[in-house]
Amino acid sequence: MDRMAELDVVLVMELASLGLAIFQMMDRMVALALELELSMFQMMDRMADGLGAGTVNVPNDGPDG
């Protein structure tokens, strides 16, 4: 294998490694976004349960304040 072919192989391997790292970071970002969304829904569900039971105070910012 000549020198130029060796450099091409190294370049392809480096690009593949970089692509894998980018994919792993994006996969982690999606997992974190889904975890955040689930936490938000759980929090909203707990708030709705509290409102239904009358245990959560909701501030009145209206004109009668």
DSSP file (Angstrom, degrees, kcal/mol; ACC not computed):
  #  RESIDUE AA STRUCTURE BP1 BP2  ACC     N-H-->O    O-->H-N    N-H-->O    O-->H-N    TCO  KAPPA ALPHA  PHI   PSI    X-CA   Y-CA   Z-CA
    1    1 A M              0   0    0      0, 0.0     2,-0.0     0, 0.0     0, 0.0   0.000 360.0 360.0 360.0 129.1    0.0    0.0    0.0
    2    2 A D     >  -     0   0    0      1,-0.1     4,-1.9     4,-0.0     3,-0.2  -0.284 360.0-101.1 -80.3 170.4    1.5    3.3   -1.0
    3    3 A R  H  > S+     0   0    0      1,-0.2     4,-2.2     2,-0.2     5,-0.2   0.867 119.5  53.2 -59.9 -41.5    1.7    6.3    1.3
    4    4 A M  H  > S+     0   0    0      1,-0.2     4,-2.0     2,-0.2    -1,-0.2   0.893 108.7  49.8 -64.9 -39.7   -1.3    8.2   -0.2
    5    5 A A  H  > S+     0   0    0      2,-0.2     4,-2.2     1,-0.2    -1,-0.2   0.886 109.0  52.8 -66.0 -38.0   -3.5    5.1    0.2
    6    6 A E  H  X S+     0   0    0     -4,-1.9     4,-2.4     1,-0.2    -2,-0.2   0.911 109.0  49.4 -62.8 -41.9   -2.5    4.9    3.9
    7    7 A L  H  X S+     0   0    0     -4,-2.2     4,-2.6     1,-0.2    -1,-0.2   0.884 109.2  52.6 -64.3 -38.4   -3.4    8.5    4.4
    8    8 A D  H  X S+     0   0    0     -4,-2.0     4,-2.5     2,-0.2    -1,-0.2   0.913 109.6  48.6 -62.9 -42.4   -6.8    7.9    2.8
    9    9 A V  H  X S+     0   0    0     -4,-2.2     4,-2.4     2,-0.2    -2,-0.2   0.919 112.2  48.6 -63.9 -43.5   -7.4    5.0    5.1
   10   10 A V  H  X S+     0   0    0     -4,-2.4     4,-2.5     1,-0.2    -2,-0.2   0.915 111.5  50.3 -63.1 -42.5   -6.4    7.1    8.1
   11   11 A L  H  X S+     0   0    0     -4,-2.6     4,-2.6     2,-0.2    -2,-0.2   0.921 110.7  48.5 -61.8 -44.8   -8.6    9.9    7.0
   12   12 A V  H  X S+     0   0    0     -4,-2.5     4,-2.4     1,-0.2    -1,-0.2   0.902 112.2  49.2 -63.1 -40.9  -11.6    7.6    6.5
   13   13 A M  H  X S+     0   0    0     -4,-2.4     4,-2.3     2,-0.2    -2,-0.2   0.900 111.5  49.1 -66.2 -40.0  -11.1    6.1   10.0
   14   14 A E  H  X S+     0   0    0     -4,-2.5     4,-2.5     2,-0.2    -2,-0.2   0.917 112.0  48.5 -64.3 -43.0  -10.8    9.5   11.6
   15   15 A L  H  X S+     0   0    0     -4,-2.6     4,-2.7     2,-0.2    -2,-0.2   0.895 111.1  50.4 -64.1 -39.7  -14.0   10.7    9.8
   16   16 A A  H  X S+     0   0    0     -4,-2.4     4,-2.3     2,-0.2    -1,-0.2   0.907 111.0  49.0 -64.3 -41.1  -15.8    7.5   10.9
   17   17 A S  H  X S+     0   0    0     -4,-2.3     4,-2.2     2,-0.2    -2,-0.2   0.909 112.3  47.9 -64.3 -42.2  -14.7    8.1   14.5
   18   18 A L  H  X S+     0   0    0     -4,-2.5     4,-2.5     2,-0.2    -2,-0.2   0.910 110.7  51.7 -64.3 -42.6  -15.9   11.7   14.4
   19   19 A G  H  X S+     0   0    0     -4,-2.7     4,-2.5     1,-0.2    -2,-0.2   0.897 109.7  49.7 -61.1 -40.7  -19.2   10.6   12.9
   20   20 A L  H  X S+     0   0    0     -4,-2.3     4,-2.6     2,-0.2    -1,-0.2   0.912 110.3  50.0 -64.7 -42.5  -19.7    8.1   15.7
   21   21 A A  H  X S+     0   0    0     -4,-2.2     4,-2.2     2,-0.2    -2,-0.2   0.913 111.7  48.1 -62.9 -42.3  -18.9   10.7   18.3
   22   22 A I  H  X S+     0   0    0     -4,-2.5     4,-2.5     2,-0.2    -2,-0.2   0.919 111.5  50.3 -64.1 -43.3  -21.4   13.2   16.8
   23   23 A F  H  X S+     0   0    0     -4,-2.5     4,-2.5     1,-0.2    -2,-0.2   0.915 110.2  50.0 -60.7 -43.4  -24.0   10.4   16.6
   24   24 A Q  H  X S+     0   0    0     -4,-2.6     4,-2.1     2,-0.2    -1,-0.2   0.892 111.0  49.1 -64.2 -39.5  -23.5    9.5   20.3
   25   25 A M  H  X S+     0   0    0     -4,-2.2     4,-2.3     2,-0.2    -1,-0.2   0.914 112.5  47.5 -65.6 -42.1  -23.7   13.2   21.4
   26   26 A M  H  X S+     0   0    0     -4,-2.5     4,-2.3     2,-0.2    -2,-0.2   0.895 110.3  52.6 -66.2 -38.6  -27.0   13.6   19.4
   27   27 A D  H  X S+     0   0    0     -4,-2.5     4,-2.1     1,-0.2    -1,-0.2   0.906 110.6  47.7 -61.7 -41.7  -28.3   10.4   20.9
   28   28 A R  H  X S+     0   0    0     -4,-2.1     4,-2.5     2,-0.2    -2,-0.2   0.887 109.5  53.1 -66.9 -38.9  -27.6   11.7   24.4
   29   29 A M  H  X S+     0   0    0     -4,-2.3     4,-2.4     2,-0.2    -2,-0.2   0.908 109.6  48.4 -62.8 -41.4  -29.2   15.1   23.6
   30   30 A V  H  X S+     0   0    0     -4,-2.3     4,-2.5     2,-0.2    -2,-0.2   0.912 110.9  50.9 -64.8 -41.9  -32.4   13.3   22.4
   31   31 A A  H  X S+     0   0    0     -4,-2.1     4,-2.2     1,-0.2    -2,-0.2   0.912 111.5  47.6 -62.2 -42.0  -32.4   11.2   25.6
   32   32 A L  H  X S+     0   0    0     -4,-2.5     4,-2.5     2,-0.2    -1,-0.2   0.893 110.9  51.3 -66.1 -39.3  -32.0   14.3   27.7
   33   33 A A  H  X S+     0   0    0     -4,-2.4     4,-2.4     2,-0.2    -2,-0.2   0.911 111.5  47.2 -64.3 -41.8  -34.8   16.1   25.8
   34   34 A L  H  X S+     0   0    0     -4,-2.5     4,-2.5     2,-0.2    -1,-0.2   0.886 111.5  51.2 -66.5 -38.0  -37.1   13.1   26.3
   35   35 A E  H  X S+     0   0    0     -4,-2.2     4,-2.3     2,-0.2    -2,-0.2   0.903 111.1  48.3 -64.6 -41.1  -36.2   13.0   30.0
   36   36 A L  H  X S+     0   0    0     -4,-2.5     4,-2.4     2,-0.2    -2,-0.2   0.915 111.3  50.1 -64.1 -43.6  -37.0   16.7   30.4
   37   37 A E  H  X S+     0   0    0     -4,-2.4     4,-2.3     1,-0.2    -2,-0.2   0.915 110.8  49.2 -62.5 -42.8  -40.3   16.3   28.6
   38   38 A L  H  X S+     0   0    0     -4,-2.5     4,-2.5     1,-0.2    -1,-0.2   0.914 110.4  50.8 -62.4 -42.6  -41.3   13.4   30.8
   39   39 A S  H  X S+     0   0    0     -4,-2.3     4,-2.4     1,-0.2    -2,-0.2   0.897 109.6  50.9 -62.3 -40.0  -40.3   15.4   33.9
   40   40 A M  H  X S+     0   0    0     -4,-2.4     4,-2.6     2,-0.2    -1,-0.2   0.920 111.0  47.6 -64.4 -43.4  -42.4   18.3   32.7
   41   41 A F  H  X S+     0   0    0     -4,-2.3     4,-2.4     2,-0.2    -2,-0.2   0.900 112.0  50.2 -64.9 -39.7  -45.5   16.1   32.1
   42   42 A Q  H  X S+     0   0    0     -4,-2.5     4,-2.4     2,-0.2    -2,-0.2   0.910 111.5  48.6 -64.1 -41.0  -45.1   14.5   35.5
   43   43 A M  H  X S+     0   0    0     -4,-2.4     4,-2.4     2,-0.2    -2,-0.2   0.921 112.2  48.3 -64.3 -43.9  -44.8   17.9   37.2
   44   44 A M  H  X S+     0   0    0     -4,-2.6     4,-2.5     1,-0.2    -1,-0.2   0.886 111.0  51.8 -63.7 -37.5  -47.9   19.1   35.4
   45   45 A D  H  X S+     0   0    0     -4,-2.4     4,-2.4     2,-0.2    -2,-0.2   0.914 110.1  48.0 -64.9 -43.1  -49.8   15.9   36.3
   46   46 A R  H  X S+     0   0    0     -4,-2.4     4,-2.3     2,-0.2    -2,-0.2   0.898 112.0  50.1 -64.4 -39.4  -48.8   16.4   40.0
   47   47 A M  H  X S+     0   0    0     -4,-2.4     4,-2.5     2,-0.2    -2,-0.2   0.913 110.4  49.6 -64.6 -41.6  -50.0   20.0   39.8
   48   48 A A  H  X S+     0   0    0     -4,-2.5     4,-2.3     2,-0.2    -2,-0.2   0.894 110.6  50.2 -64.7 -39.4  -53.3   19.0   38.3
   49   49 A D  H  X S+     0   0    0     -4,-2.4     4,-1.7     1,-0.2    -1,-0.2   0.906 111.3  49.3 -63.6 -40.4  -53.8   16.4   41.0
   50   50 A G  H  X>S+     0   0    0     -4,-2.3     5,-2.5     2,-0.2     6,-0.9   0.889 110.7  49.4 -66.4 -39.6  -53.1   19.0   43.6
   51   51 A L  H ><5S+     0   0    0     -4,-2.5     3,-0.5     1,-0.2    -1,-0.2   0.897 109.8  51.8 -65.5 -39.9  -55.5   21.4   42.0
   52   52 A G  H 3<5S+     0   0    0     -4,-2.3    -1,-0.2     1,-0.2    -2,-0.2   0.850 113.4  43.9 -65.3 -33.5  -58.2   18.8   41.9
   53   53 A A  H 3<5S-     0   0    0     -4,-1.7    -1,-0.2    -5,-0.2    -2,-0.2   0.540 111.9-121.0 -87.9  -7.2  -57.7   18.0   45.6
   54   54 A G  T <<5S+     0   0    0     -4,-0.7    -3,-0.2    -3,-0.5    -4,-0.1   0.732  80.1 117.6  76.6  22.5  -57.6   21.7   46.5
   55   55 A T      < +     0   0    0     -5,-2.5     2,-0.5    -6,-0.2    -4,-0.2   0.502  54.4  76.6-100.8  -4.3  -54.1   21.4   48.0
   56   56 A V  S    S-     0   0    0     -6,-0.9     2,-0.5    -9,-0.1    -2,-0.1  -0.921  71.6-141.9-110.8 128.8  -52.3   23.8   45.6
   57   57 A N        -     0   0    0     -2,-0.5    -6,-0.0     0, 0.0    -2,-0.0  -0.774  12.3-159.9 -88.8 126.3  -52.7   27.6   46.0
   58   58 A V        -     0   0    0     -2,-0.5     2,-0.0    -7,-0.1    -2,-0.0  -0.928  20.3-125.4-106.2 120.3  -52.9   29.4   42.6
   59   59 A P        -     0   0    0      0, 0.0     2,-0.8     0, 0.0     6,-0.0  -0.355  15.3-134.8 -65.7 144.0  -52.1   33.1   42.9
   60   60 A N        +     0   0    0      5,-0.2    -2,-0.0     1,-0.1     0, 0.0  -0.879  26.7 174.0-101.4 107.4  -54.7   35.4   41.5
   61   61 A D        +     0   0    0     -2,-0.8    -1,-0.1     3,-0.1     0, 0.0   0.192  42.3 116.5 -96.9  15.7  -53.0   38.1   39.4
   62   62 A G  S >  S-     0   0    0      1,-0.1     3,-1.2     2,-0.0    -2,-0.1  -0.034  88.0 -85.8 -75.2-176.7  -56.2   39.6   38.2
   63   63 A P  T 3  S+     0   0    0      0, 0.0    -1,-0.1     0, 0.0    -3,-0.0   0.752 131.1  52.4 -65.4 -23.7  -57.5   43.1   38.9
   64   64 A D  T 3         0   0    0      1,-0.1    -4,-0.1     0, 0.0    -3,-0.1   0.594 360.0 360.0 -86.9 -10.4  -59.0   42.0   42.2
   65   65 A G    <         0   0    0     -3,-1.2    -5,-0.2    -6,-0.0    -1,-0.1   0.296 360.0 360.0  36.2 360.0  -55.6   40.5   43.0
